[in-house]
Amino acid sequence: MTEHTNPPHVIIIGAGFAGLSVVDNLRKAGVRVTVIDKNLYSAFQPLLYQVATGGLNPGDVAYPVGGFAARRGARYIRGELSAVDTDARRVTLDDGRTLDYDYLVVATGVAANYFGLPGAAEYTFGLYNRGDAIVLRDHIMNGFERLSASDTGDQEFSVTVVGGGATGVELAGTLGELRSEVLKVTFPDVNPERVHVRLIEMAPALLMPFDDKLREYARKQLENRGVDVLLNTKIESVKAGRVILEGDKELRSDLTVWAAGVAAPSYVKDWGLPQGRGGRIEVGSDLRVKGNDRVFAAGDIAVNPEAPLPQLAQPALQEGKHIAEQIKALLTGGETASFSYYDKGTMATIGRRSAVVQLPKGPKFTGTFAWLSWLALHLFYLLGLRNRVSTMINLSWRYLAWGQGSGAIVGDEPSRPLPTESEPSAVGAAKPEAAPAASAGSVKEHDEETVSDKA
């Protein structure tokens, strides 16, 4: 009589860039794969700022995790990781469910890092997941509407973006364009001068990983769009309706968006895994969690102190593929290999016909060609044909029908109101969401049927 045994069980926590890459590359490995995520969808994070500024519908950047997993022979469970028992090889979810594993992959992403700045957690809004983008969109559009409804015509609406990385630059640039285009068509009675967009960066330049010329180009393009760029500027604290700079200089800020850094959510400490800088999980050269032969970590939540990587989509995708290969090797009695990151370059867009592209061993270029390259890559690598078609239509209307329509998808009253001094918890009370924090400059390389690396 033949004895039947269950194949090894691989559990993947997180359906972001790294997690789905592991799922995809284990499809023919002869293992049971379970992917766990608190959301029913995987969000294409590089385009969240387009949702926040009314260029895309929330559904355009979301793809069902269950369908993705099922087509690869995997199982999807909705839930959040609560604890890890590495001795028993068991995980516990937030609802008390337990699952046993042979190999575990933690790829949950990260949350905002406020660097201990007073008031930042309570009085700012993030842009790390789809829910954040929807809330921001509603506040932005409602801010424009309040200007139109003002009887006196002297009310103003001020938006501050904190952080001069790719996310901050892309958001600020698009807000600058909304200032003229959306107001001109949707609220023609509102003088654009009543809308103020400000970008604050503590470093001496924007887009610090880029070449000096690309940084300067980005700054000039933002200023051409009416964005007030403040470099070498340190924020002392954030309060309801204002930002306090070093030297007690106070700036009005009706809506403050935090795009200045990421770190592991506070609850990661409950998992019992070794943590390094920013609370991220420490891994070795083969991406196994230090001190754990059967636990891997990938994406923004993982850090190798000896070889830290940029927190972008491309490293996460490559790490996911590498982990799948290491699990296959271990299953056949082989040894693990060190991970080696292949830099394919990065890009960021400032607005219509304006972007920067930096290749590791090639040209650096800006302007229309860079912008079209950015647009084509993001459309091509979106997960799902429906998402690609819908995104193409919405972005084409926004950018190609320039000046012929509002190009903005409006929402409703924000689900989270603007904070007040008496009720700061309106923003900060919610449990921080872990999300892929990849920059829009690093394209998620997958299509409807694969998230494997492409040439």
Phi, psi and chi 1 to 4 in degrees:
 res  aa     phi    psi   chi1   chi2   chi3   chi4
   1 MET       -  130.8 -177.4  174.3  179.8      -
   2 THR   -82.3  131.6  -57.2      -      -      -
   3 GLU   -89.7  127.0 -178.6  179.7   -6.7      -
   4 HIS  -100.8  129.5  -65.2  -81.0      -      -
   5 THR  -121.9  150.8   58.9      -      -      -
   6 ASN   -71.5  142.3  -71.8  -34.0      -      -
   7 PRO   -68.0  160.5   23.9  -33.5      -      -
   8 PRO   -55.5  146.7  -24.1   33.9      -      -
   9 HIS  -107.9  122.3 -171.2 -159.8      -      -
  10 VAL  -109.8  122.5  179.0      -      -      -
  11 ILE  -106.6  130.5  -65.8 -180.0      -      -
  12 ILE  -117.0  120.4  -58.5  162.3      -      -
  13 ILE   -97.8  108.2  -52.0  -65.3      -      -
  14 GLY   115.0  127.7      -      -      -      -
  15 ALA  -111.1   42.7      -      -      -      -
  16 GLY   -93.3 -156.4      -      -      -      -
  17 PHE   -56.2  -52.6  -62.8  171.1      -      -
  18 ALA   -68.4  -45.6      -      -      -      -
  19 GLY   -59.1  -47.5      -      -      -      -
  20 LEU   -68.7  -29.6  -67.3 -170.6      -      -
  21 SER   -64.3  -40.3 -179.4      -      -      -
  22 VAL   -63.3  -47.1  178.0      -      -      -
  23 VAL   -55.8  -47.9  173.8      -      -      -
  24 ASP   -63.0  -40.0 -170.9   58.6      -      -
  25 ASN   -84.8   -3.7  -74.8  -77.9      -      -
  26 LEU  -103.2    7.6  -75.5  176.8      -      -
  27 ARG   -61.3  -27.7   67.1  165.9   83.3 -171.2
  28 LYS  -119.8   28.1  -64.0 -179.9 -179.5  179.2
  29 ALA   -90.9   -4.0      -      -      -      -
  30 GLY    73.1   29.1      -      -      -      -
  31 VAL  -122.6  158.5  -63.5      -      -      -
  32 ARG   -83.8  130.9  -71.5 -176.2  -62.5  137.5
  33 VAL  -120.8  128.9  177.1      -      -      -
  34 THR  -123.8  124.7  -60.5      -      -      -
  35 VAL  -109.1  131.6   56.3      -      -      -
  36 ILE  -119.7  129.0  -59.5  172.3      -      -
  37 ASP  -152.2  148.3 -164.8  -77.0      -      -
  38 LYS   -75.6  -18.0   64.9  179.4  176.5 -178.4
  39 ASN  -102.2  151.0  -64.0  -45.1      -      -
  40 LEU   -77.4   -7.8  -65.5  172.0      -      -
  41 TYR  -131.0  160.6   55.6   84.7      -      -
  42 SER  -107.2  123.8  176.9      -      -      -
  43 ALA   -93.0  138.1      -      -      -      -
  44 PHE   -83.3   89.9 -170.7   71.1      -      -
  45 GLN   -59.5  -33.9 -160.4  -95.4   -6.6      -
  46 PRO   -59.8  -18.1  -29.3   37.7      -      -
  47 LEU  -108.4   12.8  -72.7  177.0      -      -
  48 LEU   -61.0  -34.4  -74.5  179.7      -      -
  49 TYR   -65.5  -25.7   83.2   95.8      -      -
  50 GLN   -71.6  -33.8  -74.3  -75.6   -6.5      -
  51 VAL   -67.3  -43.1  176.2      -      -      -
  52 ALA   -63.7  -27.3      -      -      -      -
  53 THR  -105.2   14.3   54.7      -      -      -
  54 GLY    78.3   17.7      -      -      -      -
  55 GLY   -88.3  -27.2      -      -      -      -
  56 LEU  -131.5  152.3  -65.3  176.8      -      -
  57 ASN   -76.3  150.7  -81.0  -56.9      -      -
  58 PRO   -55.6  -34.2  -25.9   34.1      -      -
  59 GLY   -69.7  -18.5      -      -      -      -
  60 ASP   -66.1  -27.1  -65.8  -18.4      -      -
  61 VAL  -108.6   14.0  -59.7      -      -      -
  62 ALA  -123.7  136.9      -      -      -      -
  63 TYR  -131.7  134.7 -168.3   81.4      -      -
  64 PRO   -61.1  124.8  -20.9   31.9      -      -
  65 VAL   -67.5  -39.8  177.3      -      -      -
  66 GLY   -59.0  -43.3      -      -      -      -
  67 GLY   -66.7  -41.9      -      -      -      -
  68 PHE   -60.1  -46.6 -178.2   94.1      -      -
  69 ALA   -66.6  -43.9      -      -      -      -
  70 ALA   -61.7  -38.7      -      -      -      -
  71 ARG   -69.6  -12.1  -78.6 -166.2  -65.3  -83.4
  72 ARG  -110.5   16.3  -71.4  149.2 -178.9   83.7
  73 GLY    73.1   17.9      -      -      -      -
  74 ALA  -105.0  168.8      -      -      -      -
  75 ARG  -114.3  140.4  177.4 -169.1 -178.5 -164.0
  76 TYR  -110.3  134.9  163.3   66.5      -      -
  77 ILE  -126.4  132.5  -65.7  177.7      -      -
  78 ARG   -87.1  125.3 -171.2  175.2 -170.1  178.2
  79 GLY   171.8  177.0      -      -      -      -
  80 GLU  -125.9  143.7  -71.0 -173.0   76.3      -
  81 LEU   -71.0  130.3 -179.4   63.6      -      -
  82 SER  -109.9  -40.3  177.1      -      -      -
  83 ALA  -155.2  155.8      -      -      -      -
  84 VAL  -127.1  125.4  179.2      -      -      -
  85 ASP  -107.5   97.0 -173.8  -22.1      -      -
  86 THR   -72.9  -24.9   54.7      -      -      -
  87 ASP   -70.5  -45.1  -67.3  -30.8      -      -
  88 ALA   -86.4   -5.8      -      -      -      -
  89 ARG    52.7   62.9  -60.8 -150.1  -61.7  -95.1
  90 ARG  -144.2  141.4  179.6  177.2  -63.1  123.2
  91 VAL  -114.5  148.9  -63.5      -      -      -
  92 THR  -117.4  133.2  -57.8      -      -      -
  93 LEU   -93.5  169.1  -55.5 -174.3      -      -
  94 ASP   -65.6  -19.1   58.1  -15.7      -      -
  95 ASP   -96.1    8.3   59.6    2.3      -      -
  96 GLY    95.6  -10.8      -      -      -      -
  97 ARG   -65.2  146.3  -75.5  178.6  -67.1  175.4
  98 THR  -123.4  146.6   60.9      -      -      -
  99 LEU  -137.9  137.3  -65.9   92.8      -      -
 100 ASP   -90.5  147.5  -64.9  -30.3      -      -
 101 TYR  -134.6  157.7   66.3   83.3      -      -
 102 ASP   -97.8  -36.8  -68.8  -75.4      -      -
 103 TYR  -138.6  140.0  -67.7   96.8      -      -
 104 LEU  -121.4  136.6  174.6   67.2      -      -
 105 VAL  -122.7  120.4 -178.6      -      -      -
 106 VAL  -100.9  116.7 -179.0      -      -      -
 107 ALA  -142.9   53.9      -      -      -      -
 108 THR   -83.8  -11.8   55.0      -      -      -
 109 GLY    81.3 -170.8      -      -      -      -
 110 VAL  -133.3 -177.8  -71.3      -      -      -
 111 ALA  -129.5 -174.3      -      -      -      -
 112 ALA   -67.3  145.1      -      -      -      -
 113 ASN  -112.8  112.6 -174.7   -6.1      -      -
 114 TYR   -93.2   -1.6  -60.9  110.1      -      -
 115 PHE    53.7   29.6  -55.8  101.8      -      -
 116 GLY    70.9   14.2      -      -      -      -
 117 LEU   -71.2  123.2 -171.4   72.7      -      -
 118 PRO   -57.0  128.5  -24.2   34.8      -      -
 119 GLY    84.7  -10.1      -      -      -      -
 120 ALA   -64.3  -44.9      -      -      -      -
 121 ALA   -67.5  -33.1      -      -      -      -
 122 GLU   -84.5  -31.4  -65.6   80.8    7.9      -
 123 TYR  -119.2   11.3  -62.5  111.2      -      -
 124 THR  -122.4  162.5   68.7      -      -      -
 125 PHE  -114.7  142.0  -68.7   81.8      -      -
 126 GLY   -97.7  178.6      -      -      -      -
 127 LEU  -143.0   65.0 -173.4   54.1      -      -
 128 TYR  -116.1  -10.7  -60.6   97.2      -      -
 129 ASN  -153.5  174.5   53.8   67.1      -      -
 130 ARG   -62.9  -37.5 -164.5  178.9   70.0  150.1
 131 GLY   -61.9  -41.1      -      -      -      -
 132 ASP   -58.7  -43.6  -70.5  -18.5      -      -
 133 ALA   -63.4  -39.9      -      -      -      -
 134 ILE   -66.0  -43.9  -65.6  170.9      -      -
 135 VAL   -61.4  -44.5  169.7      -      -      -
 136 LEU   -62.6  -44.4  -81.5  177.9      -      -
 137 ARG   -56.6  -45.8  178.7 -159.5   62.4 -172.6
 138 ASP   -65.1  -38.9  -67.7  -15.0      -      -
 139 HIS   -67.3  -39.9  -84.2  -56.7      -      -
 140 ILE   -64.7  -48.8  -69.4  166.2      -      -
 141 MET   -67.7  -36.8  -63.3  -53.9  164.9      -
 142 ASN   -68.6  -31.8  -85.4  -94.7      -      -
 143 GLY   -63.8  -42.0      -      -      -      -
 144 PHE   -62.9  -42.2  -68.6  163.1      -      -
 145 GLU   -64.8  -36.9 -169.7  -81.5  -29.5      -
 146 ARG   -64.7  -34.5  -74.8 -165.9  -63.7  -88.5
 147 LEU   -64.3  -40.9  -65.3 -177.7      -      -
 148 SER   -66.9  -33.3  179.5      -      -      -
 149 ALA   -84.3   -6.7      -      -      -      -
 150 SER   -67.5  130.1  173.5      -      -      -
 151 ASP   -73.5  -33.5  -66.2  -28.4      -      -
 152 THR   -86.2  -25.4   61.4      -      -      -
 153 GLY    78.8    7.7      -      -      -      -
 154 ASP  -111.4    2.3   58.5   -1.8      -      -
 155 GLN   -69.3  146.4 -174.7  176.6  -13.4      -
 156 GLU  -123.0  162.2  -64.4 -178.0  -13.7      -
 157 PHE  -132.7  117.6  179.5   50.3      -      -
 158 SER  -117.6  127.6  179.2      -      -      -
 159 VAL  -118.0  129.5 -177.7      -      -      -
 160 THR  -115.5  127.5  -61.2      -      -      -
 161 VAL  -106.8  122.6  179.7      -      -      -
 162 VAL  -100.6  115.8 -178.2      -      -      -
 163 GLY   120.1  122.5      -      -      -      -
 164 GLY  -102.8   27.2      -      -      -      -
 165 GLY   -80.0 -168.9      -      -      -      -
 166 ALA   -60.9  -43.0      -      -      -      -
 167 THR   -62.9  -46.0  -61.4      -      -      -
 168 GLY   -64.1  -42.0      -      -      -      -
 169 VAL   -65.7  -44.4  166.8      -      -      -
 170 GLU   -65.6  -41.9  -69.7  171.6  -20.5      -
 171 LEU   -66.6  -46.7  178.9   61.4      -      -
 172 ALA   -63.6  -41.6      -      -      -      -
 173 GLY   -62.4  -42.4      -      -      -      -
 174 THR   -70.0  -35.9  -52.2      -      -      -
 175 LEU   -62.9  -38.4  -74.1  171.5      -      -
 176 GLY   -61.5  -38.3      -      -      -      -
 177 GLU   -71.7  -37.4  -67.7  179.3  -22.5      -
 178 LEU   -60.5  -35.8  -73.3 -179.2      -      -
 179 ARG   -52.6  -37.1  178.1  177.0  173.0  -92.1
 180 SER   -99.4  -46.4   56.2      -      -      -
 181 GLU   -73.0  -50.4  -65.7  -55.7  -43.8      -
 182 VAL   -68.1  -43.5  170.8      -      -      -
 183 LEU   -62.9  -40.0  -72.0  178.0      -      -
 184 LYS   -62.2  -37.1  179.9  173.8   64.9  177.3
 185 VAL   -95.7  -45.4  177.7      -      -      -
 186 THR   -85.6  -37.7  -49.8      -      -      -
 187 PHE  -128.9   70.1  -57.1  107.8      -      -
 188 PRO   -64.5  -15.5   23.4  -33.5      -      -
 189 ASP   -82.9   -5.2   55.7  -36.2      -      -
 190 VAL   -98.5  125.2  176.6      -      -      -
 191 ASN   -73.2  123.5 -176.2  -14.5      -      -
 192 PRO   -55.8  -23.0  -25.2   34.5      -      -
 193 GLU   -64.9  -14.8  -64.0  -60.7  -38.2      -
 194 ARG   -81.8   -7.3  -65.7  167.4   61.2 -169.3
 195 VAL  -107.0  126.6  177.8      -      -      -
 196 HIS  -119.8  126.8  -56.3  -78.6      -      -
 197 VAL  -117.1  128.2 -179.8      -      -      -
 198 ARG  -130.7  138.5  178.4 -171.9  -56.3  114.8
 199 LEU  -121.1  123.5  176.5   62.4      -      -
 200 ILE  -112.7  128.1  -61.5  178.4      -      -
 201 GLU  -135.1  130.6  169.5   57.3   48.8      -
 202 MET   -75.1  -27.0 -171.8  168.6   65.3      -
 203 ALA   -75.8  167.3      -      -      -      -
 204 PRO   -76.8   -3.5   25.2  -33.8      -      -
 205 ALA  -153.3  163.5      -      -      -      -
 206 LEU   -84.5  163.4  -55.9  172.3      -      -
 207 LEU    46.2   57.7  -58.3  175.5      -      -
 208 MET   -55.2  -33.0  -71.4  -58.6  -69.9      -
 209 PRO   -70.7  -10.0  -20.6   33.3      -      -
 210 PHE   -89.8  167.7  -73.6   76.4      -      -
 211 ASP   -63.0  151.9 -179.6   79.9      -      -
 212 ASP   -55.1  -42.2  -71.3  -16.7      -      -
 213 LYS   -65.5  -36.1  -68.1 -177.3  178.5  179.3
 214 LEU   -69.6  -37.2  -58.7 -174.8      -      -
 215 ARG   -61.8  -46.2  -60.8  173.7 -171.2  169.7
 216 GLU   -66.2  -38.1 -176.9   61.9   15.2      -
 217 TYR   -60.1  -45.2  171.5   85.3      -      -
 218 ALA   -61.4  -43.1      -      -      -      -
 219 ARG   -60.9  -46.5 -177.6 -171.5   65.1   79.8
 220 LYS   -64.6  -38.2  -70.3 -179.2  178.1  178.1
 221 GLN   -65.9  -38.6  -72.7  -64.2  -47.6      -
 222 LEU   -64.3  -45.3  -72.9  175.6      -      -
 223 GLU   -64.6  -33.6  -68.8  176.9  -15.0      -
 224 ASN   -65.4  -22.7  -70.8  -17.8      -      -
 225 ARG   -93.9   10.1  -72.8  163.1  170.8   76.2
 226 GLY    84.4   14.7      -      -      -      -
 227 VAL   -87.4  131.6  178.0      -      -      -
 228 ASP   -86.3  107.2 -174.7   12.5      -      -
 229 VAL   -95.9  120.4  179.7      -      -      -
 230 LEU  -113.5  106.5  -56.5 -179.6      -      -
 231 LEU   -99.3  164.9  -57.6  175.3      -      -
 232 ASN    51.1   37.8  -69.3  -54.7      -      -
 233 THR  -119.8  122.1  -58.6      -      -      -
 234 LYS  -102.9  132.0 -177.8  178.4  179.2 -178.7
 235 ILE   -91.7  129.2  -61.5  176.7      -      -
 236 GLU   -85.8  -37.4  -69.8  -73.2   -4.4      -
 237 SER  -166.4  165.2   64.3      -      -      -
 238 VAL  -124.2  134.2 -178.5      -      -      -
 239 LYS  -128.2  173.0  -61.9 -176.2  178.5 -179.4
 240 ALA   -63.3  117.4      -      -      -      -
 241 GLY    80.0    8.3      -      -      -      -
 242 ARG  -162.5  157.2   59.1 -163.4 -170.1  -83.4
 243 VAL  -119.7  132.6  171.9      -      -      -
 244 ILE  -104.3  118.4  -46.9  -58.9      -      -
 245 LEU   -91.2  168.6  -56.0 -177.5      -      -
 246 GLU   -57.4  136.1 -169.5  173.6   32.9      -
 247 GLY    89.5   12.9      -      -      -      -
 248 ASP    64.2   23.8  -69.3  -29.6      -      -
 249 LYS   -77.5  127.6 -178.4  179.1 -179.5 -179.3
 250 GLU  -107.6  130.9 -174.8  172.9  -56.4      -
 251 LEU  -119.9  134.8  -59.9  176.3      -      -
 252 ARG   -68.2  138.6  171.3  176.4  173.8  168.0
 253 SER  -152.3   98.0 -177.6      -      -      -
 254 ASP   -67.8  -33.2  -61.1  -66.8      -      -
 255 LEU  -136.7  118.8  177.5   63.0      -      -
 256 THR  -113.5  123.8  -55.7      -      -      -
 257 VAL  -109.1  128.9 -175.6      -      -      -
 258 TRP   -96.6  115.2 -170.2  -96.5      -      -
 259 ALA  -135.7   38.3      -      -      -      -
 260 ALA  -105.2    1.1      -      -      -      -
 261 GLY   158.8  162.2      -      -      -      -
 262 VAL  -131.6  156.9  -65.7      -      -      -
 263 ALA  -155.7  168.4      -      -      -      -
 264 ALA   -68.5  142.1      -      -      -      -
 265 PRO   -59.1  154.0  -20.6   32.4      -      -
 266 SER   -61.8  -28.6   59.7      -      -      -
 267 TYR   -76.1   -4.8   50.3   81.9      -      -
 268 VAL   -61.2  -29.8  171.5      -      -      -
 269 LYS   -62.5  -22.5   64.9  179.6 -177.9  -63.7
 270 ASP   -74.9  -11.8  -61.3  -29.0      -      -
 271 TRP   -81.9  -14.2  -59.9  -14.8      -      -
 272 GLY    74.4   21.2      -      -      -      -
 273 LEU  -104.1  149.1  -59.3  174.9      -      -
 274 PRO   -63.5  134.6   22.7  -33.3      -      -
 275 GLN  -115.2  146.1  -67.7  178.4 -100.0      -
 276 GLY  -117.8 -144.0      -      -      -      -
 277 ARG   -59.6  133.4 -175.5  175.7 -179.1 -179.0
 278 GLY    69.8   15.1      -      -      -      -
 279 GLY    77.2    5.8      -      -      -      -
 280 ARG   -74.1  154.9  -61.3  161.8   67.3 -166.7
 281 ILE   -77.8  128.2  -62.1  173.1      -      -
 282 GLU   -79.6  131.9  -75.9 -162.5   -5.6      -
 283 VAL  -125.2  161.5  -61.6      -      -      -
 284 GLY   -89.5 -170.8      -      -      -      -
 285 SER   -64.8  -25.4   61.9      -      -      -
 286 ASP   -92.9    4.6   59.6   -2.3      -      -
 287 LEU    77.1   10.0  -57.9 -177.2      -      -
 288 ARG   -79.0  140.1  -78.0 -169.0  -72.4 -170.7
 289 VAL   -62.4  135.0  175.0      -      -      -
 290 LYS   -56.2  127.9  -70.6 -169.7  173.4 -179.1
 291 GLY    82.9    6.6      -      -      -      -
 292 ASN  -135.3  111.6  -65.1  -87.3      -      -
 293 ASP   -74.8  -21.5  -69.6  -20.2      -      -
 294 ARG  -114.5   12.7  -68.0  176.3  175.9  -95.5
 295 VAL  -123.3  126.5 -177.6      -      -      -
 296 PHE  -114.0  160.2  -67.0   82.5      -      -
 297 ALA  -139.8  146.1      -      -      -      -
 298 ALA  -149.4  162.0      -      -      -      -
 299 GLY    79.8 -158.4      -      -      -      -
 300 ASP   -64.9  -25.0  -66.5  -19.5      -      -
 301 ILE   -74.5  -16.5 -166.4   63.9      -      -
 302 ALA  -102.8  147.1      -      -      -      -
 303 VAL  -146.4  132.0   60.1      -      -      -
 304 ASN  -100.6  108.5  177.9   -0.5      -      -
 305 PRO   -57.1  -26.4  -21.2   32.8      -      -
 306 GLU   -82.1  -21.8  -56.0  -58.9  -38.4      -
 307 ALA  -150.3   68.7      -      -      -      -
 308 PRO   -64.1  145.6   23.4  -32.3      -      -
 309 LEU  -116.1  156.5  -66.0  171.8      -      -
 310 PRO   -63.8  144.7   22.4  -33.4      -      -
 311 GLN   -87.0   77.2  -68.4  173.1  -75.9      -
 312 LEU  -128.2  172.3  -56.5  172.4      -      -
 313 ALA   -69.0  -40.1      -      -      -      -
 314 GLN   -62.4  -46.3 -171.4   53.1 -133.3      -
 315 PRO   -57.9  -39.4  -26.2   35.8      -      -
 316 ALA   -62.5  -43.4      -      -      -      -
 317 LEU   -63.2  -44.2  -74.0  166.2      -      -
 318 GLN   -67.7  -37.2  -66.7 -178.2   30.8      -
 319 GLU   -64.0  -41.3  -73.1  175.7  -25.2      -
 320 GLY   -59.9  -43.9      -      -      -      -
 321 LYS   -63.9  -41.2 -179.6  179.6 -179.8 -179.6
 322 HIS   -63.4  -43.4 -179.7   81.5      -      -
 323 ILE   -61.9  -42.5  -72.7  174.2      -      -
 324 ALA   -59.0  -40.8      -      -      -      -
 325 GLU   -66.8  -35.9  -64.7  -59.2  -36.8      -
 326 GLN   -69.8  -37.5  -56.1  -38.0  -63.1      -
 327 ILE   -64.3  -42.1  -68.7  174.7      -      -
 328 LYS   -60.4  -41.5  -66.3  175.8 -172.6  177.1
 329 ALA   -65.0  -43.4      -      -      -      -
 330 LEU   -65.3  -35.2  -70.0  170.4      -      -
 331 LEU   -65.5  -26.0  -71.1  172.0      -      -
 332 THR  -101.5   13.8   57.9      -      -      -
 333 GLY    82.7   12.7      -      -      -      -
 334 GLY   -86.5 -178.0      -      -      -      -
 335 GLU  -105.1  156.4  -61.7  -68.6  -29.3      -
 336 THR   -82.3  159.4   59.8      -      -      -
 337 ALA  -120.5  156.7      -      -      -      -
 338 SER   -71.9  145.8  -63.9      -      -      -
 339 PHE   -81.9  138.3  172.6   71.3      -      -
 340 SER  -127.8  121.6  179.1      -      -      -
 341 TYR   -86.7  130.7  170.5   52.9      -      -
 342 TYR  -103.6  111.7  174.7   58.6      -      -
 343 ASP   -77.9  115.6 -175.6    2.5      -      -
 344 LYS   -98.3    3.7  -64.5 -175.9  177.7 -178.3
 345 GLY    99.9  173.9      -      -      -      -
 346 THR  -148.0  163.2 -172.1      -      -      -
 347 MET  -151.5  161.2   57.7  174.6   60.0      -
 348 ALA  -150.5  144.7      -      -      -      -
 349 THR  -108.3  145.0 -179.6      -      -      -
 350 ILE  -102.5  -29.5  -62.2  100.8      -      -
 351 GLY   167.6 -164.0      -      -      -      -
 352 ARG   -59.0  126.0 -180.0  177.5 -179.5  -96.8
 353 ARG    59.1   30.2  -60.5 -177.6   62.8  179.8
 354 SER  -147.5  117.5  177.2      -      -      -
 355 ALA  -158.7  168.9      -      -      -      -
 356 VAL  -127.3  139.3  -66.7      -      -      -
 357 VAL  -130.4  131.1  174.3      -      -      -
 358 GLN  -130.8  113.9  179.6  168.9  -66.4      -
 359 LEU   -95.2  148.0  -57.6  178.4      -      -
 360 PRO   -64.6  -37.0   22.2  -33.1      -      -
 361 LYS  -135.2   49.8  -64.7 -179.0 -179.7  179.2
 362 GLY  -158.3 -164.5      -      -      -      -
 363 PRO   -70.5  157.6   27.7  -35.2      -      -
 364 LYS  -116.1  125.1  -58.1  172.9  179.6   64.4
 365 PHE  -139.6  162.1   49.1   96.4      -      -
 366 THR  -135.3 -179.3   63.4      -      -      -
 367 GLY    84.0 -152.4      -      -      -      -
 368 THR   -62.7  -44.6  -59.3      -      -      -
 369 PHE   -63.0  -42.3 -178.9   68.7      -      -
 370 ALA   -62.6  -40.5      -      -      -      -
 371 TRP   -66.6  -43.1  178.4   72.2      -      -
 372 LEU   -65.2  -35.9  -70.4  173.7      -      -
 373 SER   -63.9  -45.4  -60.3      -      -      -
 374 TRP   -58.5  -47.1  170.6   89.8      -      -
 375 LEU   -62.9  -46.8 -172.6   61.6      -      -
 376 ALA   -63.3  -43.1      -      -      -      -
 377 LEU   -64.2  -42.8  -77.6  169.8      -      -
 378 HIS   -68.1  -37.3  -78.1   72.3      -      -
 379 LEU   -66.3  -42.9  -72.3  174.3      -      -
 380 PHE   -67.8  -37.8 -177.2   77.8      -      -
 381 TYR   -93.8    3.8  -69.8  128.9      -      -
 382 LEU   -62.1  147.1  -94.4  172.3      -      -
 383 LEU   -84.7  114.3 -169.7   63.3      -      -
 384 GLY   104.1  133.0      -      -      -      -
 385 LEU   -64.1  -41.9  179.0   59.6      -      -
 386 ARG   -60.1  -42.5 -174.4 -154.6   67.8   82.1
 387 ASN   -62.6  -40.3  -69.4   35.8      -      -
 388 ARG   -63.6  -46.8  -67.1 -176.5 -160.7  144.5
 389 VAL   -63.9  -47.1  172.2      -      -      -
 390 SER   -62.8  -42.9  179.6      -      -      -
 391 THR   -65.1  -41.5  -62.5      -      -      -
 392 MET   -60.4  -43.4 -179.6  176.4   65.1      -
 393 ILE   -64.9  -47.6  -67.4  172.4      -      -
 394 ASN   -66.9  -42.7  -75.5  -33.2      -      -
 395 LEU   -71.9  -33.0  -70.6 -175.4      -      -
 396 SER   -63.6  -41.3  -64.9      -      -      -
 397 TRP   -64.9  -40.1  179.7 -105.4      -      -
 398 ARG   -66.3  -44.1  159.4  166.0  -83.1 -170.2
 399 TYR  -102.2  -31.1  -69.9  121.0      -      -
 400 LEU   -88.1  -35.1  -60.1 -177.7      -      -
 401 ALA   -87.8   49.3      -      -      -      -
 402 TRP   -63.5  121.6 -160.6 -113.0      -      -
 403 GLY    83.4   -3.0      -      -      -      -
 404 GLN   -98.2   -8.5  -57.8  -57.8  -48.4      -
 405 GLY  -164.2  170.9      -      -      -      -
 406 SER   -67.8  -31.8   68.8      -      -      -
 407 GLY    63.8   21.0      -      -      -      -
 408 ALA  -126.3  134.4      -      -      -      -
 409 ILE   -95.8  111.5  -61.5  169.0      -      -
 410 VAL   -87.6  165.1  -62.8      -      -      -
 411 GLY  -122.9 -129.6      -      -      -      -
 412 ASP  -136.9 -167.4 -151.6  -28.5      -      -
 413 GLU   -62.0  135.5  -77.7  -66.6  -34.8      -
 414 PRO   -58.6  140.3  -22.7   33.4      -      -
 415 SER   -71.1  -23.0   58.4      -      -      -
 416 ARG  -120.1  116.7  -71.3 -173.5  -67.3  167.0
 417 PRO   -70.7  163.1   26.9  -35.1      -      -
 418 LEU   -62.2  138.6  -70.4  173.1      -      -
 419 PRO   -71.3  152.3   28.2  -35.2      -      -
 420 THR  -122.2  165.5   62.8      -      -      -
 421 GLU   -60.4  -33.1  -66.2  -71.7   -0.1      -
 422 SER   -82.2  -22.5   59.3      -      -      -
 423 GLU  -133.2   65.1  -63.5 -178.1  -12.6      -
 424 PRO   -66.8  -23.0   25.1  -34.3      -      -
 425 SER   -68.1   -6.4   59.9      -      -      -
 426 ALA   -57.2  -28.7      -      -      -      -
 427 VAL  -103.2  -46.4  175.3      -      -      -
 428 GLY   -92.6   -1.2      -      -      -      -
 429 ALA   -78.2  -26.1      -      -      -      -
 430 ALA   -67.0  149.3      -      -      -      -
 431 LYS   -62.6  130.7 -179.6 -179.5  178.8 -179.6
 432 PRO   -58.9  136.1  -18.5   29.4      -      -
 433 GLU   -92.2  132.4  -69.3 -167.2   51.2      -
 434 ALA   -83.0  135.5      -      -      -      -
 435 ALA  -151.2  152.6      -      -      -      -
 436 PRO   -59.8  125.5   15.9  -24.6      -      -
 437 ALA  -103.2   27.1      -      -      -      -
 438 ALA   -65.1  140.4      -      -      -      -
 439 SER   -70.3  150.9  158.3      -      -      -
 440 ALA   -64.2  -13.8      -      -      -      -
 441 GLY   -79.2   -6.4      -      -      -      -
 442 SER  -117.8  108.4 -177.8      -      -      -
 443 VAL   -76.2  136.4  176.0      -      -      -
 444 LYS   -75.0  113.1 -178.8 -178.0 -179.0 -177.9
 445 GLU   -91.7   84.7  -68.4 -163.5   20.9      -
 446 HIS  -154.5  162.8   62.1 -135.3      -      -
 447 ASP  -127.8 -160.5   60.3   16.1      -      -
 448 GLU   -63.6  -26.9 -171.2  173.4    8.0      -
 449 GLU  -113.5   -6.4  -68.2  -57.4  -34.5      -
 450 THR  -156.4  148.9 -178.2      -      -      -
 451 VAL  -117.5   23.4  -68.0      -      -      -
 452 SER   -71.0  159.3  -59.7      -      -      -
 453 ASP   -61.1  143.0  -95.1   -2.4      -      -
 454 LYS  -119.1  155.6  -62.6  176.1 -177.5  -77.4
 455 ALA   -68.9      -      -      -      -      -
